[in-house]
C-alpha cells in the first residue's frame, strides 16, 4: 500500500471534505475567511482533530460552526476554562468545537471538531486579520500554508511538539477553493502567484478594486502565495476605523482606531554612500532538514547547497574594512573563527574553503545556544553588528529565541530568512521584528540569493537614529499609541503604527502625525495629514490588528512570574473584549440546543496535511490512531494527538513517498519501510541517507563560477579559470587585452561586461560585488578603461556601454 499518512486498517476516509478561503485585502491589511466542511460517513460518532498553520502575526477573530441547520458562534475564553468546557460537553454527549493557539509557537492552531453524529455534516468558519509583508520588489505578500512541518523539540525541554499527518498531494482527501478581493486608495497594477490563477478582474475604471481566483486543479504541493502590487507603493496612508457600537466608550474596541502606514523616502545622496563598516555575523542552519530540495522543480538543489551559494555571494559583497564570522548549528554549533575577524583576501578565502564543506549533518535545530554565544562576544567599536540567520524554522522554543533577540536588540540588527514551505513565520518575523532588521521567506521556486542580498543592502544602509513620532489632533481629542516605538527604518520598508483616538471631533476634523529621525547625521521629517472621519464599511480589521499588537506586547514584556501573572490577566481581558486569539485564550463552541444524546463510542480521526513529494521536507506524524476517545497520553496535554505506542518504537517521523511498501513492523500502516529509509527519510530527528541514492550535483552556475573568482578587494585576476567562466580560451582573452591595460583591470572589466551582458536578470545578486569592482577600478586610475570596454564587448559579443558599467 502507499505510505500516505494515517488511514485506519480498513482505509476509512477522514471526515474533512473541502476548504474554502476568501481573502479581502484593504490596502496593506487583509481579512481571511476559511470555511472547513466536514461529513461523518461512518456509522459511529466521530471526534476529529485538524492541526493547521496560520501566519504568526495573524489575529483570529471569528470561529463558528454550522451543524445541519443549526448555527453556533464561538466565544473567547481563558484557555484552561475552554478546555474543561469542551471535555464536559463531550462527556455529556453534546457537540463541541475548540480552537486554540499552540503554547510553543503562535502560528500553529489546533482545531478539535468534537462529537459529530453518523451521517451529519458540519461547516467550520474561521476568520483572521493580518498585516501583509512588503517584499523586495514592493509587492505585498499573502501566504496560505498548505503544509506544517514538525517543530523540532530541543533536547531536555518538556512536552512534545505538535505533530500532524502528511500525505502525498495527489491523495489529499479534500479540495480547496481560494478567491481574493483587493481594494486600495491606489490603483492595483498586478497580482501574481506561485500557483495558477484565473485572470485578474478589475471592478472599476480607476482599477482600485479587483478580484482574482485560484485556477481549477490546484495541487497541494506548495503554499498558495499571492503578491499584490500597487502604483505609488511608497505613498504614506492613514485609515481611521469607527469603534464597535456595542463596546464601552473609552475602551479599545469602543473608540476609533487609526492605522498609519509610513514609507520615508531617503535622499539619494545619502543612500548612494553605502556604509563601509560593520560586523557581519552569519548563522546558518545545518540540521538534517536542510538537506531537502529548495523548491518543487525537477532541479535537485538542496537548501544547504543554496545556503552555501548565498554565503559565497555575501562574502564577495562585503566591504573592505568590515569584520565578519560564520556560525552553523544543528544539535550543536560551530564557528569558523573564534571571534569576528577583519575582512580581507586571506580571511575571505579561509572562510570560503570551510563554507564549501558545509553539509546538513548537525542533527536537530538548536538555535538558542549559538545565539547566546554570539551575543556574549563583545561588540567591536565603530563596527555595528549585523546578524543574518538562515533556518527552515523547525524549532519548538520559538518564544524563548525571540525573547533573547529582543534582550540584545540594542547591540545589533537581526535579518532572518525562512527557508522552505514549513518555515515558522512566528520565528522568522519575530526575530527580525525584535532585532530591528528584516524578515524574508524563500518558498516554492524562489531563489534565496536575491532576497538575502536585499537584506545585505538594508544592513549597509546607514542606521536611523533618534526616531520620534508626534501627533497633532483637534482640541478635545487625544491619542494613545498602541504599537511599540519605531526603532528602525529602512528604505522601502513599511512601518505601521496603531493608535486609539479618544474624545469628540467634527467630521471635517483633521489630524496630523509627524515622524522625525536622523539619517547619517542628517535630520529628516515626514508629515502626514489625515481625516478623522472613519472609513465606511471597514469592519473591525484595524481594531483587531491593534488588539493583536497590544496582546503581543503584553505577552513579550513580562520578565518575572508576578509580571507574567498580571500580563496574562490583561491579555485574557483584552482577548475576550476584542474577540482576538492569544496564547492564553481559546475559542469554544458548545451546541447546547442539541437534545439528542449521542450513541456509541467516540472515534478519533487526525486530518492529514498535504505533503511534498520527492523530499523529506514534510513528515507524516506517526502518532495518530482510531480508537475510543480518551486522554491517552500525558505528552500532549490531554489533546489525544499522540499515541504512546508510536513513541515506544523510538521513531519520530516518517516521510511520505510515492512508492513506499508496507512493512510488518507498523501494524499495516505502511509507515516503517526499508525503501523509505533508502530515500533519505528522517527518523528520530536525524537523517538516514543512502549515499548511492544521492544524485550527482549539477554543474556550477556560470554566475557563481565567475563570482567565486573575484578577490576581496573587488578585482579579478587574468587566468585560465576566468577565461573558462567567460566561455573563452585563455589565449583568446590574453590576445584581446589592450596593450596599455594591466591584467587585473582587463580581467575586472571583462567580468563586469559579462555580468551586464548576460546576467541582468540576476542583477540583485551581483549588484553589490560589481559596485565593489567599480570602486577598485576607480582607485586604479587606469588610463585604458575605454579601450578595455570596447575590446571586451568585441571579445564577448556584447554591446554594454561604459556608462552602464558606472565607469
C-alpha positions in Angstrom: 0.0 0.0 0.0 1.1 3.6 -0.4 2.7 5.3 2.6 0.1 8.0 2.6 -0.3 9.2 6.2 -2.8 7.9 8.7 -5.7 5.8 7.5 -7.3 3.0 9.6 -6.6 -0.6 8.7 -9.9 -0.6 6.8 -8.8 2.6 4.9 -11.7 4.6 6.3 -11.9 8.2 4.9 -11.2 11.2 7.1 -14.2 13.5 7.6 -12.8 16.7 6.1 -14.3 17.2 2.6 -13.4 20.7 1.4 -11.8 24.0 2.4 -13.0 27.4 1.0 -10.9 30.5 1.5 -11.9 34.1 0.9 -9.3 36.9 1.1 -10.3 40.5 1.5 -7.3 42.9 1.1 -7.7 46.5 2.1 -4.5 48.4 1.2 -1.9 46.8 3.5 -4.0 44.6 5.7 -6.3 41.7 5.0 -9.2 39.6 6.4 -9.0 35.9 5.7 -12.2 33.7 6.0 -11.6 30.0 5.9 -14.6 27.5 5.8 -13.8 23.9 6.6 -16.6 21.4 5.6 -16.8 18.0 7.4 -19.0 15.0 6.9 -19.1 11.9 9.1 -19.8 9.0 6.8 -19.1 6.4 9.4 -21.7 4.6 11.5 -20.4 5.9 14.8 -20.0 9.4 16.3 -16.6 11.0 15.4 -14.1 13.3 17.1 -11.7 14.8 14.6 -8.6 16.9 15.1 -7.2 19.3 12.5 -3.9 21.0 13.3 -3.1 23.8 10.9 -0.7 26.7 10.5 -1.6 30.4 10.4 0.8 33.4 10.0 2.5 34.1 13.3 1.1 37.7 13.5 -2.5 36.8 12.5 -5.3 37.8 14.7 -8.0 35.1 14.8 -11.3 37.0 15.4 -14.2 34.7 14.5 -14.9 31.0 14.8 -18.3 29.5 14.2 -19.9 26.2 13.3 -22.9 25.1 11.2 -24.3 21.7 12.2 -27.1 20.7 9.9 -29.5 23.7 10.2 -28.0 25.0 13.5 -25.6 27.9 13.5 -23.4 28.3 16.6 -20.8 31.1 17.2 -17.7 30.7 19.4 -16.8 32.8 22.4 -13.2 33.6 23.5 -12.4 32.2 27.0 -9.4 31.6 29.1 -7.7 28.5 27.6 -7.9 26.1 30.5 -11.5 27.0 31.2 -12.3 26.5 27.4 -10.7 23.0 27.5 -12.7 22.0 30.6 -16.0 23.1 29.0 -15.1 21.2 25.8 -14.5 18.0 27.7 -17.6 18.4 29.9 -19.7 18.9 26.7 -18.3 15.7 25.1 -18.8 13.6 28.2 -22.4 14.7 28.4 -23.0 13.8 24.7 -23.1 17.4 23.3 -21.4 18.7 20.2 -18.3 20.9 20.9 -15.6 22.7 19.0 -12.3 24.0 20.3 -9.7 26.3 18.6 -6.5 27.2 20.4 -3.0 28.5 19.8 0.0 26.3 20.4 1.7 27.1 23.7 5.1 26.9 21.9 4.5 28.6 18.6 1.7 31.1 17.8 1.5 30.1 14.1 0.1 26.6 14.9 -3.6 26.2 15.8 -5.3 23.0 16.8 -9.0 22.6 15.8 -10.9 19.9 17.5 -14.3 19.2 15.9 -16.0 17.5 18.8 -18.8 15.0 18.6 -20.2 14.6 15.0 -23.1 12.1 14.8 -23.2 9.5 12.0 -24.3 11.0 8.6 -24.1 14.6 10.0 -22.3 17.5 8.2 -20.5 20.3 9.9 -19.1 23.5 8.5 -16.4 25.4 10.5 -15.8 29.1 9.7 -12.5 30.6 10.8 -11.7 34.3 10.3 -8.5 36.1 10.9 -6.9 39.5 10.1 -3.2 40.1 9.2 -0.8 42.8 8.0 0.7 41.9 4.6 4.5 41.9 4.5 6.3 44.0 1.9 8.7 42.1 -0.4 11.9 43.2 -2.1 10.1 44.4 -5.2 7.4 46.3 -3.2 4.8 43.5 -3.6 2.6 42.7 -0.7 2.8 39.0 0.2 0.0 36.8 1.4 0.7 33.1 2.1 -1.8 30.4 2.8 0.2 27.5 4.2 -0.5 24.0 2.8 2.0 22.1 5.0 3.1 22.2 8.6 6.5 20.6 9.3 7.0 19.2 12.8 8.6 21.7 15.2 11.9 20.2 16.4 11.7 19.9 20.2 15.1 20.8 21.8 16.7 18.2 24.0 15.8 18.5 27.6 12.7 20.5 27.1 9.3 19.3 28.4 6.5 18.0 26.3 6.4 17.1 22.6 5.9 19.4 19.6 2.5 19.4 17.8 2.5 16.6 15.3 0.5 16.4 12.1 -0.1 13.8 9.4 1.4 14.2 5.9 0.3 12.5 2.7 1.2 12.7 -1.0 -0.6 15.7 -2.5 -2.4 13.5 -5.0 -4.1 11.7 -2.2 -5.3 14.6 -0.1 -9.0 13.7 0.5 -10.3 17.2 0.4 -10.5 20.1 -2.1 -9.5 23.8 -1.8 -11.1 26.9 -3.4 -9.5 30.3 -3.0 -10.6 33.7 -4.1 -9.3 37.2 -3.3 -10.8 40.7 -3.5 -8.4 43.6 -3.4 -9.1 47.3 -2.8 -6.8 50.3 -2.2 -6.8 54.1 -2.4 -4.1 53.5 -5.1 -4.6 51.6 -8.4 -3.7 47.9 -8.4 -1.0 47.3 -11.0 -0.9 43.5 -10.9 -1.5 40.3 -8.8 0.9 37.4 -9.1 1.1 33.9 -7.6 3.3 30.8 -7.4 0.1 28.8 -8.3 -2.1 29.1 -11.4 -4.7 32.0 -11.2 -7.7 32.9 -13.3 -7.1 36.4 -14.9 -7.4 39.5 -12.7 -10.8 41.1 -12.9 -11.0 44.9 -12.3 -14.2 46.1 -10.7 -14.0 49.8 -11.5 -12.4 52.1 -14.1 -9.7 53.5 -11.9 -8.5 50.0 -11.1 -8.6 50.4 -7.3 -10.7 47.3 -6.8 -10.2 43.8 -8.3 -10.9 40.1 -7.8 -8.8 37.0 -8.5 -9.3 33.2 -8.1 -7.2 30.2 -7.8 -7.4 28.3 -11.1 -9.1 24.8 -11.1 -7.0 21.7 -10.5 -4.8 23.1 -7.6 -2.3 20.6 -6.3 -1.5 20.5 -2.6 2.3 20.5 -3.2 3.1 24.1 -2.1 1.9 27.1 -0.1 -0.5 29.4 -2.0 1.4 32.7 -2.3 -0.2 35.9 -3.6 1.8 39.0 -4.4 -0.1 42.3 -4.8 1.4 45.3 -6.5 0.1 48.9 -6.2 1.1 52.0 -8.1 2.7 54.7 -6.0 3.6 52.0 -3.5 5.6 54.2 -1.2 2.9 56.7 -0.6 2.1 57.0 3.2 -1.5 56.4 4.2 -3.8 56.6 7.3 -7.0 54.7 7.9 -9.4 55.7 10.7 -11.9 53.0 11.7 -15.0 53.6 13.8 -15.4 51.7 17.2 -17.8 48.9 17.9 -21.2 50.4 18.7 -21.9 47.8 21.4 -18.5 48.3 23.1 -17.9 50.6 26.0 -16.7 54.1 25.1 -13.1 54.7 26.2 -12.2 51.0 25.6 -10.0 49.9 22.7 -13.0 48.4 20.8 -15.3 51.3 21.6 -13.1 54.2 20.4 -12.0 54.9 16.9 -8.5 53.5 15.9 -6.1 54.9 13.3 -3.6 52.8 11.4 -0.7 54.8 9.9 1.5 53.3 7.2 4.8 55.1 6.7 7.3 54.9 3.8 10.0 57.5 4.5 12.0 58.4 1.3 15.7 58.6 2.0 17.7 61.2 -0.1 19.6 59.5 -2.9 22.8 61.3 -1.9 22.8 59.5 1.5 21.7 56.2 0.0 24.5 56.1 -2.6 27.2 56.3 0.1 27.0 52.7 1.4 28.5 52.1 4.8 31.9 50.5 4.7 32.0 49.3 8.2 30.1 46.7 10.3 30.5 43.3 11.9 28.6 40.8 9.9 27.7 37.5 11.7 26.1 34.8 9.6 24.2 31.9 11.4 23.3 29.0 9.2 21.1 26.0 9.9 22.8 22.7 9.2 20.1 20.4 10.7 19.0 17.3 8.7 16.0 19.0 7.1 18.4 21.5 5.3 19.2 18.5 3.0 15.8 18.8 1.4 15.3 20.2 -2.1 14.9 24.0 -2.1 11.8 24.0 -4.3 9.3 21.9 -6.2 11.1 21.9 -9.5 12.9 18.9 -11.0 16.3 20.5 -10.2 17.6 18.8 -7.1 19.4 21.8 -5.4 19.2 21.3 -1.7 18.6 24.0 0.9 22.1 23.6 2.3 23.7 24.0 -1.2 21.6 27.1 -1.8 22.9 28.4 1.6 26.5 27.7 0.5 26.0 29.6 -2.7 24.4 32.5 -0.8 27.3 32.7 1.6 29.6 32.9 -1.4 27.7 36.0 -2.7 27.6 37.5 0.7 31.3 37.1 1.3 32.2 38.5 -2.1 29.9 41.5 -1.5 31.2 42.6 1.9 33.0 45.9 2.1 36.7 46.0 2.8 37.5 47.0 6.3 34.5 45.4 7.9 34.5 42.4 10.3 32.8 39.0 9.9 32.3 35.5 11.2 30.2 32.4 10.2 28.4 30.1 12.7 26.5 27.0 11.8 24.1 25.0 14.0 22.1 21.8 14.5 22.1 19.8 17.7 25.4 21.5 18.4 27.1 24.6 16.8 30.4 25.5 15.2 32.1 28.8 14.2 34.8 29.4 11.5 36.7 31.9 13.6 37.0 32.1 17.4 35.9 35.7 17.1 35.0 38.1 14.3 37.9 38.9 12.0 38.7 41.8 9.7 37.6 41.1 6.1 40.4 40.7 3.6 41.6 38.3 1.0 43.2 35.8 3.5 40.2 35.6 5.9 37.7 35.5 3.0 39.4 32.6 1.3 39.8 30.7 4.6 36.0 31.2 5.3 35.1 30.1 1.7 37.1 26.8 2.0 35.1 25.9 5.1 31.8 27.0 3.6 32.3 24.7 0.6 32.5 21.7 3.1 29.3 22.6 4.9 26.7 19.8 4.9 23.3 19.3 6.6 24.9 17.0 9.2 24.5 18.6 12.6 21.2 16.8 13.6 18.4 18.8 15.1 17.7 22.6 15.2 19.0 24.1 18.4 19.3 27.8 17.6 19.3 29.2 21.2 22.9 28.2 22.2 24.7 29.7 19.2 22.7 32.9 19.6 23.7 33.1 23.3 27.4 32.6 22.2 27.2 35.3 19.6 25.6 37.8 22.0 28.3 37.0 24.6 31.0 38.3 22.2 32.0 41.9 22.9 30.9 44.3 20.1 33.7 45.9 18.0 34.0 49.7 18.3 32.6 51.6 15.3 31.6 48.3 13.7 27.8 48.0 14.2 26.8 44.3 14.4 24.5 42.8 11.7 23.2 39.3 12.4 21.9 37.1 9.5 20.0 34.0 10.4 19.2 31.2 7.9 16.8 28.4 9.0 14.0 26.2 7.9 12.4 27.3 11.1 11.5 24.0 12.7 12.1 24.8 16.4 9.9 24.2 19.4 11.1 27.1 21.6 10.2 30.0 19.3 9.2 32.4 22.1 12.5 31.8 24.0 14.5 32.6 20.9 12.6 35.8 20.2 12.9 36.9 23.8 16.7 36.5 23.5 16.9 38.6 20.3 14.8 41.3 22.0 17.0 41.4 25.1 20.0 42.1 22.8 18.3 44.4 20.3 20.3 47.4 21.5 23.6 46.0 20.3 22.7 44.6 16.8 20.3 44.3 13.9 18.9 40.9 13.0 18.0 39.8 9.5 16.2 36.5 9.3 15.4 34.1 6.4 12.8 31.3 6.4 13.8 28.5 4.0 11.2 26.1 2.7 7.4 25.6 2.8 7.3 24.8 6.5 9.4 27.7 8.0 7.8 29.2 11.1 6.6 32.7 10.3 6.4 33.4 14.1 10.1 32.6 14.4 11.3 34.4 11.3 9.2 37.5 11.7 9.7 37.6 15.4 13.5 37.6 15.3 13.6 40.4 12.6 11.0 42.5 14.4 12.6 42.3 17.8 16.1 42.6 16.2 15.3 45.7 14.2 16.0 44.0 10.9 14.0 42.5 8.1 12.4 39.1 7.5 12.4 37.2 4.2 10.8 33.9 3.2 12.2 31.6 0.5 9.5 29.2 -0.7 8.4 27.5 -3.9 10.7 28.4 -6.8 12.1 31.4 -5.0 15.9 31.9 -5.2 17.5 32.6 -1.8 20.2 34.8 -3.2 18.2 38.0 -4.4 16.3 38.1 -1.1 19.4 37.8 1.0 21.2 40.4 -1.0 18.3 42.8 -0.5 18.8 42.4 3.3 22.5 42.9 2.9 21.7 46.2 1.2 19.4 47.1 4.1 22.2 46.3 6.6 24.6 48.5 4.6 22.2 51.4 4.9 23.2 54.0 7.5 21.5 53.4 10.8 18.5 55.6 11.5 18.7 57.2 15.0 16.6 59.4 17.3 13.3 58.3 15.8 10.3 60.2 17.2 6.6 60.2 16.4 4.4 63.1 17.4 0.6 63.6 17.0 -1.4 66.8 16.4 -5.1 66.4 16.9 -8.0 68.9 17.3 -8.8 70.2 20.8 -10.8 67.6 22.8 -9.2 64.6 21.0 -6.4 62.6 22.5 -4.3 59.7 21.1 -3.0 56.6 22.8 -0.3 54.8 20.7 -0.7 51.0 20.9 2.3 50.0 18.8 5.8 49.6 20.1 8.1 52.6 19.4 9.6 52.6 15.9 13.4 52.0 16.3 14.4 51.1 12.8 13.6 52.5 9.4 14.8 51.1 6.1 14.4 52.5 2.6 11.5 50.6 1.1 10.4 49.0 4.4 7.0 49.9 5.8 6.3 50.9 9.4 2.7 50.5 10.8 1.5 52.5 13.8 -1.8 51.8 15.6 -3.3 54.4 17.9 -6.6 54.7 19.8 -8.4 58.0 19.4 -10.4 59.3 22.3 -12.8 62.3 22.5 -15.2 64.1 20.2 -14.3 65.8 16.9 -16.3 67.1 14.0 -16.5 65.0 10.8 -14.4 67.6 8.9 -11.6 67.5 11.6 -8.1 66.6 10.5 -5.2 65.0 12.4 -1.5 65.1 11.7 1.3 62.7 12.5 5.0 63.7 12.2 7.9 61.3 12.1 11.4 62.7 12.8 14.7 60.9 12.7 18.4 61.3 12.0 19.9 59.5 9.0 23.7 59.6 8.7 23.8 62.8 10.8 21.1 64.5 8.6 17.8 65.3 10.3 14.7 64.3 8.4 11.0 64.8 8.8 7.9 63.1 7.3 4.4 64.6 7.9 1.0 63.0 7.1 -2.3 64.8 7.4 -5.4 62.6 7.6 -9.1 62.9 8.1 -10.5 61.8 11.5 -13.7 60.7 9.7 -13.9 56.9 10.0 -13.7 54.8 6.8 -17.0 53.3 5.8 -17.7 49.5 5.8 -14.2 48.7 7.0 -15.4 46.3 9.7 -13.1 46.0 12.7 -10.0 44.9 10.9 -7.8 47.8 12.2 -9.2 47.4 15.8 -8.4 43.7 15.8 -4.9 44.2 14.4 -4.4 46.9 17.0 -5.6 44.5 19.7 -3.2 41.8 18.4 -0.3 44.2 18.6 -1.1 45.1 22.2 -1.6 41.5 23.1 1.9 40.6 21.6 3.4 43.5 23.6 1.9 42.3 26.8 3.0 38.7 26.2 6.6 39.7 25.4 7.1 42.3 28.2 6.6 40.1 31.3 10.0 39.4 32.9 9.2 37.5 36.1 6.4 35.3 37.4 4.4 38.2 39.1 4.6 40.3 35.9 3.6 37.3 33.9 0.5 36.7 36.1 -0.6 40.4 35.7 0.2 40.3 32.0 -1.8 37.1 31.5 -4.8 38.7 33.2 -4.6 41.8 30.9 -4.2 39.6 27.8 -7.2 37.4 28.7 -9.3 40.6 29.3 -8.2 42.2 26.0 -8.6 39.0 24.1 -12.1 38.4 25.3 -13.2 42.0 24.7 -11.7 42.1 21.2 -12.6 38.6 20.2 -8.9 38.1 19.1 -7.0 35.0 19.9 -4.0 34.9 22.2 -1.7 32.2 23.7 -3.8 32.4 26.9 -7.2 32.0 25.4 -9.2 29.7 23.1 -12.4 29.8 21.1 -15.1 27.4 22.5 -18.4 26.4 21.0 -20.9 24.0 22.7 -24.1 23.2 20.9 -26.5 23.1 23.9 -29.5 23.1 21.6 -28.9 19.6 20.6 -31.1 17.4 22.9 -30.2 14.1 21.2 -27.8 12.0 23.2 -25.0 10.6 21.0 -24.8 6.8 20.9 -21.7 4.6 20.7 -18.0 5.2 21.4 -16.4 8.3 20.0 -13.8 7.7 17.2 -10.7 9.9 16.8 -9.5 10.9 13.3 -6.4 13.1 12.6 -6.8 15.1 9.3 -3.7 14.7 7.1 -1.9 17.8 5.7 -0.6 17.6 2.1 3.0 16.5 1.8 5.7 17.4 -0.6 6.9 14.6 -2.9 10.5 13.7 -3.6 11.6 15.4 -0.4 11.9 14.7 3.3 10.6 18.2 4.0 7.1 17.2 5.0 6.7 14.4 7.6 3.9 12.2 8.5 3.0 12.0 12.1 3.3 8.5 13.5 1.2 9.5 16.5 -2.4 9.2 15.3 -4.9 6.4 15.5 -8.5 5.4 15.6 -9.8 4.4 18.9 -12.3 5.3 21.6 -11.7 8.9 22.6 -9.7 9.1 25.7 -6.9 11.1 27.3 -4.4 8.6 26.2 -1.1 10.4 26.6 0.4 12.8 29.0 2.7 14.2 26.4 0.0 16.1 24.5 -1.7 17.9 27.3 -4.6 15.6 27.0 -5.3 16.5 23.4 -5.4 13.0 22.2 -2.9 13.9 19.5 -0.1 11.5 20.5 -0.1 7.7 20.8 2.4 6.3 23.3 2.8 3.2 21.1 4.4 5.4 18.4 7.0 6.8 20.7 7.6 3.4 22.3 9.0 2.3 18.9 11.6 5.0 19.2 10.6 6.6 15.9 9.5 10.1 15.5 8.8 10.9 11.8 8.3 9.0 8.6 8.2 10.8 5.2 5.7 10.3 2.5 6.9 8.9 -0.8 5.1 7.7 -3.9 6.0 4.0 -3.6 6.6 3.0 0.0 5.8 -0.7 0.5 4.1 -2.0 3.6 6.2 -3.3 6.4 5.2 -5.8 9.1 6.5 -3.6 11.8 3.9 -0.9 11.6 0.6 -2.8 12.1 -0.3 -2.4 8.4 0.0 1.4 8.3 2.9 1.4 5.7 4.8 3.8 7.9 8.0 1.8 8.5 9.8 0.8 5.4 13.3 0.0 4.3 12.6 1.6 1.0 11.7 4.8 2.7 14.9 5.0 4.7 16.8 4.5 1.4 15.4 7.8 0.2 16.9 9.9 2.9 14.0 9.9 5.3 14.0 11.3 8.8 13.8 9.0 11.8 14.2 10.1 15.4 15.0 13.6 14.4 18.1 12.5 12.4 18.5 11.9 8.7 19.1 8.5 7.2 20.7 8.7 3.8 21.7 6.1 1.2 24.8 7.7 -0.3 24.3 5.6 -3.5 20.8 7.2 -4.0 22.1 10.8 -3.9 22.1 12.3 -7.4 25.2 13.9 -8.7 25.5 17.6 -8.1 24.6 19.6 -11.2 27.5 21.7 -12.8 28.0 25.0 -11.0 26.0 28.0 -12.1 28.1 30.2 -14.5 27.3 33.3 -12.4 28.6 31.7 -9.2 31.6 30.4 -11.1 32.6 33.9 -12.1 31.7 35.4 -8.6 33.9 32.7 -6.9 36.9 34.1 -8.8 36.6 37.7 -7.5 39.1 38.9 -4.9 38.1 40.5 -1.7 39.3 43.9 -3.0 36.8 43.7 -5.9 39.1 42.8 -8.8 39.5 39.7 -10.9 42.8 38.1 -12.0 43.5 37.2 -15.6 43.9 33.5 -15.6 42.5 30.3 -17.3 39.8 30.0 -14.7 38.4 33.4 -15.5 38.6 32.6 -19.3 36.7 29.4 -18.8 34.0 31.2 -16.7 33.6 33.7 -19.6 33.3 30.9 -22.1 36.6 31.7 -23.8 40.1 30.1 -24.0 42.9 31.7 -22.0 44.7 32.5 -25.3 41.6 34.4 -26.7 41.4 36.5 -23.5 45.2 37.3 -23.4 45.3 38.2 -27.1 42.4 40.7 -26.9 43.9 42.7 -24.0 44.7 46.3 -24.9 48.4 46.9 -24.7 48.4 49.6 -22.0 45.9 47.8 -19.7 47.1 45.9 -16.7 45.9 42.3 -16.4 43.7 42.9 -13.4 42.0 46.0 -14.9 41.3 44.0 -18.1 40.0 41.0 -16.2 37.8 43.1 -14.0 36.2 45.0 -16.9 35.6 41.7 -18.7 33.8 40.3 -15.7 31.6 43.5 -15.4 30.8 43.4 -19.1 29.8 39.7 -18.8 27.6 40.4 -15.8 25.8 43.3 -17.6 25.6 41.5 -20.9 24.4 38.0 -19.8 23.1 38.2 -16.2 20.9 41.4 -16.0 18.0 39.2 -14.8 20.1 38.4 -11.7 21.4 41.9 -11.1 20.0 41.9 -7.5 22.5 39.1 -6.7 25.7 40.7 -8.2 25.0 44.4 -7.8 27.0 44.9 -4.6 30.0 43.0 -5.7 30.0 44.8 -9.1 29.9 48.1 -7.2 33.0 46.9 -5.3 34.7 46.1 -8.6 33.9 49.6 -9.9 35.3 51.2 -6.8 38.5 49.2 -7.2 38.8 50.3 -10.8 38.3 53.9 -9.9 41.1 53.7 -7.3 43.5 52.3 -10.0 43.0 55.5 -12.1 43.7 53.2 -15.1 44.1 55.2 -18.4 42.8 52.5 -20.7 39.3 51.8 -19.4 37.5 53.0 -22.6 39.7 50.7 -24.8 39.1 47.8 -22.4 35.3 48.2 -22.6 35.4 48.4 -26.4 37.7 45.3 -26.7 35.7 43.4 -24.1 32.5 43.9 -26.0 34.0 42.6 -29.2 35.5 39.6 -27.4 32.3 38.6 -25.5 29.9 39.6 -28.3 28.2 42.3 -26.1 27.3 45.9 -26.6 27.5 47.2 -23.0 28.1 51.0 -22.7 30.8 52.3 -20.5 28.2 54.5 -18.6 26.1 51.4 -17.9 29.1 50.0 -16.0 29.3 53.2 -13.9 32.9 53.7 -15.1 
